[in-house]
């Protein structure tokens, strides 16, 4: 696999933009990202059960947060895709893992319709390997 081929190289960050298939790609890596000490990830995610691509799971609350926390990563914040430049912070309710967990729990409890809606609601989710220190000021 790609991570094995890199041998002893340190991987500081992986950024994904897989046209809605980001979760499927990262899910296929299993525990390999943490095992190879990939320190950080920036992943394109959808939110509020609104997806650009309906054929692939990629919802932050439904898929990403439960999976990434189970494989050794901590959520650090959510940035709106249109705000690629830093313009004042994270999306409200998604500034850290505890806040995001609470927000997701509320949203999942309110949304009785499990079928994703088609639309554009993309974000960049920031993840840090739990064994890595937080960036000062981050």
Steps between C-alpha positions, in 0.01 A plus 500: 500500500602865460580557868722190513681614185595825672704304753642716775385835363301708746163614371397826659174551311271340246241717325210333320265626230356189337178635350281376784684171545736624771344292776507183290868558424600566860280215626685262267825589679365352824745554785795553261502881529549490877734199478722694256483804728327732251483804725222706343228478238286758327199326350220627281171417672133574452273597786133512603433192285538717188735346244644607166529133405216279618672171415766517770490544880686817602293668773696647791261399779384168356831367373812704571485588868418147623760337274792737549467507878491118500828472308705739715432850365365807675278748319640854509251708302283545192559766234246590230642404158438847361718642777829348390676802651483537876221750561431487869462146618313177483137435414282566805443180697805331346799668666630187673410136556281550809304781335460302175384189687231701676392671177488169311303329775237777484485499119478123472222499758305764307544354151256214462572467126805278444498557123764757399381809318681616186672836527824681567598506868871418502755568771861423587531299822829519688624188684801442725646169606426480873866434582602831334505822696259777413645793308551797736202733467306228316 
